[in-house]
Amino acid sequence: MSTPEDDPVRRERGLLAGALAEAGPDAPTRCGGWDARDLAAHLVVREGRPDAGPGILLPPLAFYTERVRRRTARALPFERLVERFGQGPPKFSPYALPGVDKIANGVEFFVHHEDIRRARPDWEPRELSGELEELLWRRIKIARFVLRKVHVEVTLVRPDGRSARVSGGGRARGGGGRGGSGGGSGPVRVHGPVGELVLWALGRTDVARVRLTGPTDSVKTLTETGWSL
């Protein structure tokens, strides 16, 4: 049986819960204008209210998910929200099924932990364990969903040279070229440590420490495009 010390997802859960508690309910985050209370309520609802889960990814249902999240944020003290999240998913939650925690929560917890850390003016990147880096890299394909509307071909490149193409440049509206619909003259490569690549791909572009290479017009198109998850 794994322990928090040898399970990177459980370790990130503990670190995220600790960061929330330390920050306090009104602390800003890098997550869509939410404060720490908003983020804590999101984490509790995500694992504890399966009925509200679809709205996290499906825009037509987002109003219901947001309504549940707001009600949860008002109904429970901040300390209780953090405690409930730190305890793990309820037994009835899909996230309590064997193996689901590692598949579904590694990226989620890492990104939200950094959402709190990087909202502070004196933040610095932390050193990630090899286990966490590999877990994040195995889930990097989620960027294909996040970047699905980006009209530039994008490849993420880690320091050891391994890479993952996460955007094919979209479909050209007028039979356009390789860069997609007005997306530029060629592909863009985004270079950085695995954690920084994940943050960049999930929309934290203003705080992710990455380097972009490629045709100037493609880089410009990409940097002017907004996306998030």
N, C-alpha and C positions, 0 to 999 in steps of 0.2 A: 504494500500500500504506500502510495507516495505521500510525502510530507510537504509543507510549504517551502521547505528549504530546497527540495529537488524538483519541484513542480513550478515552472516559470509562470504559469497562469495563476495558480494560487498565490504565488509570491507577489505578482502584480496586483491581485485583488487586495492583499493586505497593504501594499504600498499606496494604492489608490485610496483606500479607506482612511489610512493615516494622513494622507495629503489633504483629503477633504476635512477631516477633523481639525487639522492644524490650521487650515486656511480660514475656516469659519463660514457661516451661511451666506454672508454678503460678499465674499471674495469674488473678484472677476475671474472668468475663465476664457480660454480661446475657443470655446464651443458656441458658436452662433449667438453671441450676446447673452448667454446664460450666466448666472452667478452660481456659486457652489451649491446652493440649495436646489436650484433648478436641475443641476447635473445629478445630484444625489437622488432626486425624485425620479429622474429619467432612468437611472440604473436600477432602482427598486421596481419601477413599473415594468421595465424591460424583462426582468426575470420573474416577477411575481404576478403579472397580469397578462396571460397569454392572449386574452381577447383584444388587448391593445397593441399587441406586437406587430400585426400587419401594417399598421399605419406608420411604422418607422421607415419602411421602404416604399410604401405605396402612397403617393400623394393624395389620391381621392379619399383615403381613410385617415389621413394625418390629423384631421380636425378632432377625431375621437381620441386618438392617442394623446394629443396635446391636452384635451380636456381632462382625461384621466390623470395625466402627469401633474397638471395644475392643482387638481383636487388633492392629490397625494401630497404635494408640497405644502398645501395649506393644512391638511389634516394631521400630519405627523411632525413632531419637533425635529429639527435638523439632526440632533444627536441620535434620535431613533432611526432616522433614515440611514445615516452612516452605519449605525450598528447593524441594521437589517441587511444592508448590502454586504457588509463585512462577514456576516454569518454564512453567506452563500445562498443559492437559490432554494426556494421552498421545495418540499418533496414532490409536489404536484407539478412543478415547473418542467417544461421540456429541457431546460438547461441543467436539470438534475440528472438527466439520463447519462449513463456511462459514456465517456468520450466526447460528449457535446461541449463540455466546458473548454477543453483544449481547442476544439475546432472553432467554436463561435466566440470565445471570450478573449483570446490572446491579443488580437489587434484592438478590440474594444477597450480593454483595460489599459493597455499601453498608451493609446492615443489620449484617452481621457485623463490619465495620470499626467501626461505632458500638457494637456489643456490647462491644468491647474498650475503646474510648475512654470510654464512659459508665459503665464499671465503676470508674473512678477518681474520687476525691472532688472533684477540681478541674476536671472537664470543662466545656467550653463548646461550644455548637453551632458547627460550622465553616461557612464560606461555600462553597456548592456552585457549580460552574460551571453556566452555562445549559444546556450539553449534557447534563450529568448530570441536572439537574432535569427536563428534557424527557424523557429516557430513563425516569426513574423514573415520571413521570406517565403515560407511554404504557403502563406495566405496572401501573398502580394497580388495574386490574380484578382482580388477584390477590386483592385484599381481599374480593371477593365469595365466594371459596372459604373464606377464613379466617373470615369473619363469617357463614357460612351458617347457624349455629345461634343467632345473635343475634336476639332477638325484638323488635327496635326498628328502625325505618327509619333508616338512617344515610346522610348525604351528606357527603363531604369537600369542603372549600372552601379554595382557595388564595388568597393575598393579592390576586391580580389578578382575583378573582371567578369564575374558572373552577371548575367543580364536577364531582363524579362521585358518583352514587348507588351505594353499594357494599353495602347491605343493604336488602331490602324489608320487613323486619320479621318474617320467618318466616311460618309458617302457623298460624293460630289453632286451638287444640284444640277450642274450644267455639263456633266461629262468631264469634270475637272481632272486635274492630274493627281500625282501621287500624294500631294499634301492634303487632299480632301477638299471640302467646300471652302475655297478661299483660304486654305490653311497654310499656305506658304509653299516654298519650292522643294522642301525635303524634310526628313525626319529630325526630331530633336532627341538628344540623349541627356538624361538627368543623372548626374553623378553624385554619390554621397554614401555615407554609412547606411545600413539597412533601416535603422530607426528613423533617420532623417528622410529617406525615400518614402517610407510609409506615411509619415506626417505630411510630406509634400503631396503625395497622391491622394490623400484624404482631405485636401483643401486647406491645410495649415501652411500655405505657401509663404506667408509673411514671417514665419518663425523657423521653418525648416532650413537647415544649413546644407544646401545642395548647390551644384554648379550645372548650368545648362550649356550645352554645345549644339551647334547646328546652324543652318542658314539663318541669317539675321531676321528675315521676314517671318520664318517659322517660329523662332524664339519669341518675337514680338507678338504674334498671334496667340501663342500659348500663354504668355504672361498676362495678356489682356483678357483671357477667358477665365471666368469664375466657375468654381465647382466645390462641392463639399459633401460630406456624409456624416 
